[in-house]
Amino acid sequence: MWQHLLGNKNKQLNQEADGTLIVQNKDSGTIFAGTKEKCPQNFLEIEVIRNKNVRPFSYGADDYIYAVNLGNKRILRTNDGFKTEEYGYDFNANGIGQVEWLTNTQTGYLAYVNHDDKLTASVWHSDKFEDGFEKVLDLDHGYVAGPFIPRAWHKIGQGLVMVSEYSTAKDPNKLCRAWYSKRGGIKGSWFLLNTHEHVDLDNNCHIHATCYDPWKARFYVSKGDYGNRKLEYSDDDGKTWSVIETDTQPTLLEAMPNVIASAPDFGDTVSINNIVKVEGINADVKPFLKKGLNISGKSAYGNFGKGAVGGLTGDSEMYVAFSETGSGIRKCYIAATGDGGQSWHLVNTFEVGNGMGLYKGLVSDPKTGIMYGALNSNIFGDDKYDHLAVVKPINWL
């Protein structure tokens, strides 16, 4: 049964912080020349499949959705919206650790696995889903924070994929790093992209988000925390870097043709920000930050946006979930754009109780456009928090 979790449908579409409806983002301004802003035609509809405790990670080059069963920790895939599921190799039972991200590329199956020490991780690759995985990269300076992993670009090379380390150890001898592969993560294809500088020794030194922009052949990296904050980009595969800003330490970076979608974690309110790289008719500008949509007046840290994001890589449609991460207001927001970031709209707000909401984002089925996300919420009042959200995309005017 499809349901509107907020109850009052009229408060889900383009909602100001006080509940007032808006037609579009009034403060967005015109970023692109000759483009038309698109507004949502209908409400975002969410179905909750009760006690379906799976966490979707990605859609693969083979159009399957890849996920993990949160109960038995087994990886799985589906090509029919989780009606049927095919289980793969058991990393947990074989003593390797817990899979934090998984996809299929043109060269095989790729898994990022966090170890039981909760400090380190490793990357594994196989040409078979059921077995044959070999370790292709050690991540011994931190673990993998799955929601900060960008979507794969399956049609760039043999698949452009990225991974980065996240740590709270404050160890200047183990600086977190970011890596990329253009061959689907196969052994021997990984290149070091960026290494964090530990400037503020009293605070965490880790990488919040990374992404690749194929329109500019440009990499972006976001770092935190506090005195370690930096958002920067490279046009030469990481040899040199230019700083955009040192305030917001985004937890989300996802590329679209004219902007990079960004969500702040510090020094801002709960928002969508655009990193603008094309403005008007000027296609060659230094990237800069521009407000896309202010969602609430609360500190960004309490409801920051992160991946995975709904929509297909490279398209002009994107859905970003803002989960409950400490604000205390116990809401989950979904913001969306249908025009490549020209305008952003708040398309759903719902209560999460003592849960986190869509804490691992949304993954689109490339065949149907329907999105799936792990929902953490006591929505049914039975103290069971793990469910699967099924989200229909909206129509745009």
GUKOLVEX-834390 format. One record per residue (C-alpha): x, y, z; residue number from 1; chain. Coordinates in steps of 0.1 Angstrom, whole numbers, plus 5000, padded with zeros to 4 digits. Layout:
<atoms>
<east=X; north=Y; up=Z; num=NUM; chaine=A>
...
</atoms>
This chain:
<atoms>
<east=5000; north=5000; up=5000; num=1; chaine=A>
<east=5014; north=5034; up=4990; num=2; chaine=A>
<east=5013; north=5059; up=5018; num=3; chaine=A>
<east=5023; north=5095; up=5026; num=4; chaine=A>
<east=5043; north=5092; up=5058; num=5; chaine=A>
<east=5038; north=5128; up=5069; num=6; chaine=A>
<east=5000; north=5125; up=5069; num=7; chaine=A>
<east=4992; north=5158; up=5054; num=8; chaine=A>
<east=5002; north=5156; up=5017; num=9; chaine=A>
<east=5001; north=5193; up=5012; num=10; chaine=A>
<east=5031; north=5197; up=5035; num=11; chaine=A>
<east=5054; north=5174; up=5015; num=12; chaine=A>
<east=5058; north=5193; up=4983; num=13; chaine=A>
<east=5081; north=5223; up=4983; num=14; chaine=A>
<east=5078; north=5229; up=5020; num=15; chaine=A>
<east=5094; north=5258; up=5038; num=16; chaine=A>
<east=5107; north=5251; up=5073; num=17; chaine=A>
<east=5074; north=5265; up=5087; num=18; chaine=A>
<east=5053; north=5243; up=5065; num=19; chaine=A>
<east=5045; north=5270; up=5039; num=20; chaine=A>
<east=5042; north=5257; up=5003; num=21; chaine=A>
<east=5065; north=5273; up=4977; num=22; chaine=A>
<east=5063; north=5269; up=4939; num=23; chaine=A>
<east=5101; north=5269; up=4934; num=24; chaine=A>
<east=5133; north=5278; up=4952; num=25; chaine=A>
<east=5129; north=5315; up=4952; num=26; chaine=A>
<east=5166; north=5322; up=4960; num=27; chaine=A>
<east=5182; north=5299; up=4934; num=28; chaine=A>
<east=5188; north=5324; up=4907; num=29; chaine=A>
<east=5196; north=5314; up=4871; num=30; chaine=A>
<east=5227; north=5292; up=4869; num=31; chaine=A>
<east=5224; north=5280; up=4833; num=32; chaine=A>
<east=5217; north=5299; up=4801; num=33; chaine=A>
<east=5186; north=5288; up=4781; num=34; chaine=A>
<east=5173; north=5263; up=4806; num=35; chaine=A>
<east=5139; north=5260; up=4822; num=36; chaine=A>
<east=5133; north=5252; up=4858; num=37; chaine=A>
<east=5112; north=5221; up=4864; num=38; chaine=A>
<east=5088; north=5218; up=4894; num=39; chaine=A>
<east=5073; north=5186; up=4909; num=40; chaine=A>
<east=5039; north=5177; up=4894; num=41; chaine=A>
<east=5030; north=5153; up=4921; num=42; chaine=A>
<east=5039; north=5142; up=4956; num=43; chaine=A>
<east=5067; north=5118; up=4963; num=44; chaine=A>
<east=5051; north=5085; up=4973; num=45; chaine=A>
<east=5067; north=5060; up=4997; num=46; chaine=A>
<east=5057; north=5024; up=5004; num=47; chaine=A>
<east=5072; north=5008; up=5035; num=48; chaine=A>
<east=5078; north=4970; up=5033; num=49; chaine=A>
<east=5076; north=4961; up=5070; num=50; chaine=A>
<east=5106; north=4942; up=5085; num=51; chaine=A>
<east=5123; north=4939; up=5052; num=52; chaine=A>
<east=5158; north=4944; up=5066; num=53; chaine=A>
<east=5180; north=4949; up=5035; num=54; chaine=A>
<east=5203; north=4978; up=5027; num=55; chaine=A>
<east=5206; north=4987; up=4990; num=56; chaine=A>
<east=5241; north=4999; up=4980; num=57; chaine=A>
<east=5240; north=5006; up=4942; num=58; chaine=A>
<east=5228; north=4996; up=4908; num=59; chaine=A>
<east=5253; north=4976; up=4888; num=60; chaine=A>
<east=5265; north=4977; up=4852; num=61; chaine=A>
<east=5242; north=4947; up=4847; num=62; chaine=A>
<east=5211; north=4966; up=4859; num=63; chaine=A>
<east=5208; north=4946; up=4891; num=64; chaine=A>
<east=5204; north=4963; up=4925; num=65; chaine=A>
<east=5231; north=4952; up=4949; num=66; chaine=A>
<east=5224; north=4951; up=4987; num=67; chaine=A>
<east=5231; north=4933; up=5020; num=68; chaine=A>
<east=5208; north=4915; up=5043; num=69; chaine=A>
<east=5212; north=4933; up=5076; num=70; chaine=A>
<east=5203; north=4901; up=5095; num=71; chaine=A>
<east=5227; north=4875; up=5082; num=72; chaine=A>
<east=5251; north=4900; up=5067; num=73; chaine=A>
<east=5250; north=4883; up=5033; num=74; chaine=A>
<east=5254; north=4902; up=5001; num=75; chaine=A>
<east=5226; north=4899; up=4976; num=76; chaine=A>
<east=5212; north=4912; up=4943; num=77; chaine=A>
<east=5178; north=4916; up=4927; num=78; chaine=A>
<east=5165; north=4925; up=4893; num=79; chaine=A>
<east=5128; north=4926; up=4902; num=80; chaine=A>
<east=5125; north=4951; up=4931; num=81; chaine=A>
<east=5134; north=4926; up=4959; num=82; chaine=A>
<east=5106; north=4902; up=4950; num=83; chaine=A>
<east=5133; north=4876; up=4946; num=84; chaine=A>
<east=5169; north=4878; up=4957; num=85; chaine=A>
<east=5201; north=4860; up=4948; num=86; chaine=A>
<east=5227; north=4856; up=4975; num=87; chaine=A>
<east=5265; north=4859; up=4969; num=88; chaine=A>
<east=5297; north=4853; up=4987; num=89; chaine=A>
<east=5296; north=4854; up=5025; num=90; chaine=A>
<east=5324; north=4878; up=5036; num=91; chaine=A>
<east=5312; north=4877; up=5072; num=92; chaine=A>
<east=5312; north=4840; up=5077; num=93; chaine=A>
<east=5346; north=4837; up=5060; num=94; chaine=A>
<east=5362; north=4860; up=5086; num=95; chaine=A>
<east=5368; north=4890; up=5063; num=96; chaine=A>
<east=5344; north=4915; up=5077; num=97; chaine=A>
<east=5311; north=4933; up=5068; num=98; chaine=A>
<east=5304; north=4946; up=5034; num=99; chaine=A>
<east=5299; north=4983; up=5034; num=100; chaine=A>
<east=5295; north=4989; up=4996; num=101; chaine=A>
<east=5290; north=4966; up=4966; num=102; chaine=A>
<east=5284; north=4968; up=4929; num=103; chaine=A>
<east=5289; north=4951; up=4896; num=104; chaine=A>
<east=5312; north=4967; up=4870; num=105; chaine=A>
<east=5323; north=4957; up=4835; num=106; chaine=A>
<east=5352; north=4937; up=4850; num=107; chaine=A>
<east=5332; north=4919; up=4877; num=108; chaine=A>
<east=5319; north=4923; up=4912; num=109; chaine=A>
<east=5334; north=4949; up=4936; num=110; chaine=A>
<east=5330; north=4949; up=4974; num=111; chaine=A>
<east=5343; north=4973; up=5001; num=112; chaine=A>
<east=5346; north=4954; up=5033; num=113; chaine=A>
<east=5350; north=4969; up=5069; num=114; chaine=A>
<east=5371; north=4947; up=5092; num=115; chaine=A>
<east=5360; north=4936; up=5127; num=116; chaine=A>
<east=5386; north=4960; up=5143; num=117; chaine=A>
<east=5363; north=4989; up=5131; num=118; chaine=A>
<east=5395; north=5007; up=5121; num=119; chaine=A>
<east=5405; north=4993; up=5088; num=120; chaine=A>
<east=5390; north=4980; up=5056; num=121; chaine=A>
<east=5398; north=4963; up=5022; num=122; chaine=A>
<east=5386; north=4962; up=4986; num=123; chaine=A>
<east=5377; north=4929; up=4970; num=124; chaine=A>
<east=5370; north=4919; up=4933; num=125; chaine=A>
<east=5358; north=4888; up=4916; num=126; chaine=A>
<east=5344; north=4877; up=4882; num=127; chaine=A>
<east=5318; north=4856; up=4901; num=128; chaine=A>
<east=5292; north=4867; up=4926; num=129; chaine=A>
<east=5292; north=4836; up=4946; num=130; chaine=A>
<east=5330; north=4832; up=4952; num=131; chaine=A>
<east=5364; north=4839; up=4939; num=132; chaine=A>
<east=5369; north=4873; up=4955; num=133; chaine=A>
<east=5405; north=4885; up=4959; num=134; chaine=A>
<east=5418; north=4914; up=4978; num=135; chaine=A>
<east=5429; north=4942; up=4955; num=136; chaine=A>
<east=5435; north=4971; up=4979; num=137; chaine=A>
<east=5443; north=4975; up=5016; num=138; chaine=A>
<east=5427; north=5004; up=5034; num=139; chaine=A>
<east=5447; north=5004; up=5066; num=140; chaine=A>
<east=5444; north=5041; up=5075; num=141; chaine=A>
<east=5406; north=5040; up=5081; num=142; chaine=A>
<east=5374; north=5022; up=5074; num=143; chaine=A>
<east=5348; north=5028; up=5047; num=144; chaine=A>
<east=5318; north=5050; up=5054; num=145; chaine=A>
<east=5294; north=5037; up=5028; num=146; chaine=A>
<east=5270; north=5067; up=5025; num=147; chaine=A>
<east=5300; north=5089; up=5015; num=148; chaine=A>
<east=5308; north=5066; up=4985; num=149; chaine=A>
<east=5298; north=5082; up=4952; num=150; chaine=A>
<east=5278; north=5063; up=4926; num=151; chaine=A>
<east=5299; north=5044; up=4900; num=152; chaine=A>
<east=5302; north=5056; up=4864; num=153; chaine=A>
<east=5297; north=5023; up=4847; num=154; chaine=A>
<east=5303; north=5036; up=4811; num=155; chaine=A>
<east=5336; north=5055; up=4818; num=156; chaine=A>
<east=5364; north=5031; up=4808; num=157; chaine=A>
<east=5355; north=4998; up=4823; num=158; chaine=A>
<east=5338; north=5015; up=4852; num=159; chaine=A>
<east=5350; north=5045; up=4873; num=160; chaine=A>
<east=5348; north=5037; up=4910; num=161; chaine=A>
<east=5361; north=5055; up=4941; num=162; chaine=A>
<east=5368; north=5047; up=4977; num=163; chaine=A>
<east=5381; north=5067; up=5006; num=164; chaine=A>
<east=5391; north=5061; up=5042; num=165; chaine=A>
<east=5373; north=5075; up=5073; num=166; chaine=A>
<east=5388; north=5075; up=5107; num=167; chaine=A>
<east=5383; north=5090; up=5142; num=168; chaine=A>
<east=5417; north=5079; up=5155; num=169; chaine=A>
<east=5434; north=5113; up=5151; num=170; chaine=A>
<east=5466; north=5095; up=5141; num=171; chaine=A>
<east=5490; north=5118; up=5121; num=172; chaine=A>
<east=5509; north=5087; up=5110; num=173; chaine=A>
<east=5478; north=5072; up=5093; num=174; chaine=A>
<east=5464; north=5100; up=5072; num=175; chaine=A>
<east=5432; north=5091; up=5054; num=176; chaine=A>
<east=5434; north=5086; up=5016; num=177; chaine=A>
<east=5411; north=5085; up=4985; num=178; chaine=A>
<east=5416; north=5061; up=4956; num=179; chaine=A>
<east=5400; north=5056; up=4922; num=180; chaine=A>
<east=5399; north=5030; up=4894; num=181; chaine=A>
<east=5388; north=5033; up=4858; num=182; chaine=A>
<east=5388; north=4996; up=4853; num=183; chaine=A>
<east=5360; north=4986; up=4875; num=184; chaine=A>
<east=5382; north=4981; up=4906; num=185; chaine=A>
<east=5401; north=4951; up=4892; num=186; chaine=A>
<east=5435; north=4943; up=4907; num=187; chaine=A>
<east=5463; north=4966; up=4896; num=188; chaine=A>
<east=5439; north=4994; up=4886; num=189; chaine=A>
<east=5438; north=5015; up=4917; num=190; chaine=A>
<east=5455; north=5049; up=4919; num=191; chaine=A>
<east=5460; north=5071; up=4949; num=192; chaine=A>
<east=5440; north=5103; up=4944; num=193; chaine=A>
<east=5444; north=5124; up=4976; num=194; chaine=A>
<east=5459; north=5122; up=5011; num=195; chaine=A>
<east=5445; north=5142; up=5039; num=196; chaine=A>
<east=5467; north=5167; up=5057; num=197; chaine=A>
<east=5464; north=5165; up=5095; num=198; chaine=A>
<east=5465; north=5202; up=5105; num=199; chaine=A>
<east=5443; north=5202; up=5135; num=200; chaine=A>
<east=5457; north=5174; up=5157; num=201; chaine=A>
<east=5429; north=5177; up=5183; num=202; chaine=A>
<east=5401; north=5168; up=5158; num=203; chaine=A>
<east=5392; north=5141; up=5133; num=204; chaine=A>
<east=5411; north=5139; up=5101; num=205; chaine=A>
<east=5391; north=5120; up=5075; num=206; chaine=A>
<east=5376; north=5122; up=5040; num=207; chaine=A>
<east=5339; north=5130; up=5039; num=208; chaine=A>
<east=5331; north=5127; up=5002; num=209; chaine=A>
<east=5346; north=5123; up=4968; num=210; chaine=A>
<east=5333; north=5124; up=4932; num=211; chaine=A>
<east=5343; north=5125; up=4896; num=212; chaine=A>
<east=5329; north=5150; up=4870; num=213; chaine=A>
<east=5333; north=5135; up=4835; num=214; chaine=A>
<east=5321; north=5168; up=4818; num=215; chaine=A>
<east=5352; north=5185; up=4832; num=216; chaine=A>
<east=5375; north=5154; up=4838; num=217; chaine=A>
<east=5377; north=5167; up=4873; num=218; chaine=A>
<east=5379; north=5151; up=4908; num=219; chaine=A>
<east=5364; north=5166; up=4940; num=220; chaine=A>
<east=5373; north=5158; up=4976; num=221; chaine=A>
<east=5358; north=5170; up=5008; num=222; chaine=A>
<east=5377; north=5167; up=5041; num=223; chaine=A>
<east=5370; north=5172; up=5078; num=224; chaine=A>
<east=5367; north=5180; up=5107; num=225; chaine=A>
<east=5370; north=5215; up=5122; num=226; chaine=A>
<east=5405; north=5228; up=5115; num=227; chaine=A>
<east=5409; north=5200; up=5089; num=228; chaine=A>
<east=5380; north=5212; up=5067; num=229; chaine=A>
<east=5387; north=5216; up=5030; num=230; chaine=A>
<east=5367; north=5212; up=4998; num=231; chaine=A>
<east=5390; north=5210; up=4968; num=232; chaine=A>
<east=5393; north=5199; up=4931; num=233; chaine=A>
<east=5419; north=5185; up=4907; num=234; chaine=A>
<east=5420; north=5187; up=4869; num=235; chaine=A>
<east=5451; north=5164; up=4866; num=236; chaine=A>
<east=5440; north=5132; up=4884; num=237; chaine=A>
<east=5452; north=5144; up=4918; num=238; chaine=A>
<east=5486; north=5157; up=4910; num=239; chaine=A>
<east=5476; north=5193; up=4920; num=240; chaine=A>
<east=5446; north=5206; up=4939; num=241; chaine=A>
<east=5427; north=5239; up=4941; num=242; chaine=A>
<east=5407; north=5249; up=4972; num=243; chaine=A>
<east=5370; north=5259; up=4968; num=244; chaine=A>
<east=5363; north=5266; up=5005; num=245; chaine=A>
<east=5372; north=5255; up=5040; num=246; chaine=A>
<east=5339; north=5258; up=5059; num=247; chaine=A>
<east=5311; north=5233; up=5051; num=248; chaine=A>
<east=5330; north=5199; up=5048; num=249; chaine=A>
<east=5303; north=5184; up=5026; num=250; chaine=A>
<east=5291; north=5148; up=5032; num=251; chaine=A>
<east=5277; north=5146; up=4997; num=252; chaine=A>
<east=5293; north=5152; up=4963; num=253; chaine=A>
<east=5275; north=5140; up=4932; num=254; chaine=A>
<east=5281; north=5153; up=4897; num=255; chaine=A>
<east=5256; north=5166; up=4872; num=256; chaine=A>
<east=5263; north=5184; up=4839; num=257; chaine=A>
<east=5265; north=5219; up=4853; num=258; chaine=A>
<east=5268; north=5215; up=4891; num=259; chaine=A>
<east=5280; north=5192; up=4918; num=260; chaine=A>
<east=5253; north=5185; up=4943; num=261; chaine=A>
<east=5266; north=5191; up=4978; num=262; chaine=A>
<east=5252; north=5189; up=5013; num=263; chaine=A>
<east=5270; north=5207; up=5042; num=264; chaine=A>
<east=5280; north=5191; up=5075; num=265; chaine=A>
<east=5293; north=5223; up=5092; num=266; chaine=A>
<east=5290; north=5261; up=5092; num=267; chaine=A>
<east=5256; north=5260; up=5074; num=268; chaine=A>
<east=5219; north=5249; up=5079; num=269; chaine=A>
<east=5203; north=5218; up=5066; num=270; chaine=A>
<east=5207; north=5225; up=5029; num=271; chaine=A>
<east=5215; north=5215; up=4994; num=272; chaine=A>
<east=5243; north=5235; up=4979; num=273; chaine=A>
<east=5254; north=5236; up=4943; num=274; chaine=A>
<east=5291; north=5237; up=4934; num=275; chaine=A>
<east=5287; north=5257; up=4903; num=276; chaine=A>
<east=5311; north=5250; up=4874; num=277; chaine=A>
<east=5291; north=5265; up=4845; num=278; chaine=A>
<east=5273; north=5298; up=4849; num=279; chaine=A>
<east=5251; north=5314; up=4822; num=280; chaine=A>
<east=5270; north=5312; up=4790; num=281; chaine=A>
<east=5304; north=5309; up=4807; num=282; chaine=A>
<east=5314; north=5273; up=4806; num=283; chaine=A>
<east=5348; north=5279; up=4822; num=284; chaine=A>
<east=5345; north=5292; up=4857; num=285; chaine=A>
<east=5364; north=5284; up=4889; num=286; chaine=A>
<east=5339; north=5262; up=4909; num=287; chaine=A>
<east=5321; north=5281; up=4937; num=288; chaine=A>
<east=5294; north=5273; up=4962; num=289; chaine=A>
<east=5259; north=5286; up=4957; num=290; chaine=A>
<east=5228; north=5278; up=4979; num=291; chaine=A>
<east=5204; north=5254; up=4961; num=292; chaine=A>
<east=5177; north=5249; up=4988; num=293; chaine=A>
<east=5175; north=5258; up=5025; num=294; chaine=A>
<east=5156; north=5229; up=5041; num=295; chaine=A>
<east=5155; north=5240; up=5078; num=296; chaine=A>
<east=5171; north=5265; up=5101; num=297; chaine=A>
<east=5188; north=5237; up=5121; num=298; chaine=A>
<east=5225; north=5231; up=5120; num=299; chaine=A>
<east=5235; north=5209; up=5091; num=300; chaine=A>
<east=5252; north=5184; up=5114; num=301; chaine=A>
<east=5218; north=5173; up=5128; num=302; chaine=A>
<east=5203; north=5163; up=5094; num=303; chaine=A>
<east=5231; north=5162; up=5069; num=304; chaine=A>
<east=5225; north=5148; up=5034; num=305; chaine=A>
<east=5245; north=5118; up=5021; num=306; chaine=A>
<east=5243; north=5090; up=4996; num=307; chaine=A>
<east=5234; north=5070; up=4980; num=308; chaine=A>
<east=5213; north=5094; up=4959; num=309; chaine=A>
<east=5183; north=5084; up=4937; num=310; chaine=A>
<east=5184; north=5090; up=4900; num=311; chaine=A>
<east=5208; north=5076; up=4874; num=312; chaine=A>
<east=5244; north=5087; up=4872; num=313; chaine=A>
<east=5247; north=5116; up=4848; num=314; chaine=A>
<east=5210; north=5124; up=4846; num=315; chaine=A>
<east=5194; north=5157; up=4855; num=316; chaine=A>
<east=5171; north=5141; up=4881; num=317; chaine=A>
<east=5184; north=5135; up=4916; num=318; chaine=A>
<east=5169; north=5127; up=4950; num=319; chaine=A>
<east=5189; north=5133; up=4982; num=320; chaine=A>
<east=5179; north=5120; up=5016; num=321; chaine=A>
<east=5186; north=5139; up=5048; num=322; chaine=A>
<east=5185; north=5115; up=5077; num=323; chaine=A>
<east=5183; north=5122; up=5115; num=324; chaine=A>
<east=5219; north=5126; up=5127; num=325; chaine=A>
<east=5214; north=5144; up=5160; num=326; chaine=A>
<east=5191; north=5174; up=5154; num=327; chaine=A>
<east=5165; north=5160; up=5179; num=328; chaine=A>
<east=5136; north=5170; up=5157; num=329; chaine=A>
<east=5133; north=5134; up=5144; num=330; chaine=A>
<east=5125; north=5141; up=5108; num=331; chaine=A>
<east=5138; north=5128; up=5075; num=332; chaine=A>
<east=5138; north=5150; up=5044; num=333; chaine=A>
<east=5140; north=5142; up=5007; num=334; chaine=A>
<east=5151; north=5170; up=4983; num=335; chaine=A>
<east=5150; north=5166; up=4946; num=336; chaine=A>
<east=5158; north=5183; up=4913; num=337; chaine=A>
<east=5145; north=5175; up=4879; num=338; chaine=A>
<east=5165; north=5201; up=4860; num=339; chaine=A>
<east=5201; north=5193; up=4869; num=340; chaine=A>
<east=5203; north=5215; up=4900; num=341; chaine=A>
<east=5188; north=5246; up=4884; num=342; chaine=A>
<east=5161; north=5243; up=4911; num=343; chaine=A>
<east=5158; north=5221; up=4942; num=344; chaine=A>
<east=5125; north=5212; up=4959; num=345; chaine=A>
<east=5116; north=5196; up=4992; num=346; chaine=A>
<east=5095; north=5167; up=4981; num=347; chaine=A>
<east=5089; north=5147; up=5013; num=348; chaine=A>
<east=5092; north=5152; up=5050; num=349; chaine=A>
<east=5084; north=5124; up=5075; num=350; chaine=A>
<east=5087; north=5116; up=5112; num=351; chaine=A>
<east=5112; north=5089; up=5121; num=352; chaine=A>
<east=5105; north=5086; up=5159; num=353; chaine=A>
<east=5137; north=5074; up=5176; num=354; chaine=A>
<east=5152; north=5061; up=5143; num=355; chaine=A>
<east=5173; north=5078; up=5116; num=356; chaine=A>
<east=5151; north=5075; up=5086; num=357; chaine=A>
<east=5167; north=5069; up=5052; num=358; chaine=A>
<east=5201; north=5068; up=5068; num=359; chaine=A>
<east=5219; north=5051; up=5039; num=360; chaine=A>
<east=5202; north=5070; up=5011; num=361; chaine=A>
<east=5183; north=5058; up=4980; num=362; chaine=A>
<east=5192; north=5036; up=4951; num=363; chaine=A>
<east=5174; north=5037; up=4918; num=364; chaine=A>
<east=5164; north=5007; up=4897; num=365; chaine=A>
<east=5177; north=5016; up=4862; num=366; chaine=A>
<east=5149; north=4997; up=4845; num=367; chaine=A>
<east=5119; north=5013; up=4864; num=368; chaine=A>
<east=5132; north=5044; up=4881; num=369; chaine=A>
<east=5118; north=5032; up=4914; num=370; chaine=A>
<east=5141; north=5039; up=4943; num=371; chaine=A>
<east=5148; north=5017; up=4973; num=372; chaine=A>
<east=5163; north=5026; up=5007; num=373; chaine=A>
<east=5169; north=5011; up=5041; num=374; chaine=A>
<east=5145; north=5028; up=5065; num=375; chaine=A>
<east=5154; north=5030; up=5102; num=376; chaine=A>
<east=5122; north=5039; up=5121; num=377; chaine=A>
<east=5098; north=5026; up=5147; num=378; chaine=A>
<east=5070; north=5035; up=5123; num=379; chaine=A>
<east=5048; north=5006; up=5133; num=380; chaine=A>
<east=5052; north=5010; up=5170; num=381; chaine=A>
<east=5065; north=4975; up=5177; num=382; chaine=A>
<east=5102; north=4985; up=5184; num=383; chaine=A>
<east=5113; north=4970; up=5151; num=384; chaine=A>
<east=5133; north=4995; up=5132; num=385; chaine=A>
<east=5146; north=4979; up=5100; num=386; chaine=A>
<east=5123; north=4982; up=5070; num=387; chaine=A>
<east=5126; north=4988; up=5032; num=388; chaine=A>
<east=5113; north=5020; up=5017; num=389; chaine=A>
<east=5101; north=5019; up=4981; num=390; chaine=A>
<east=5099; north=5053; up=4965; num=391; chaine=A>
<east=5082; north=5062; up=4932; num=392; chaine=A>
<east=5099; north=5090; up=4913; num=393; chaine=A>
<east=5079; north=5122; up=4907; num=394; chaine=A>
<east=5068; north=5138; up=4874; num=395; chaine=A>
<east=5083; north=5171; up=4865; num=396; chaine=A>
<east=5066; north=5201; up=4849; num=397; chaine=A>
</atoms>
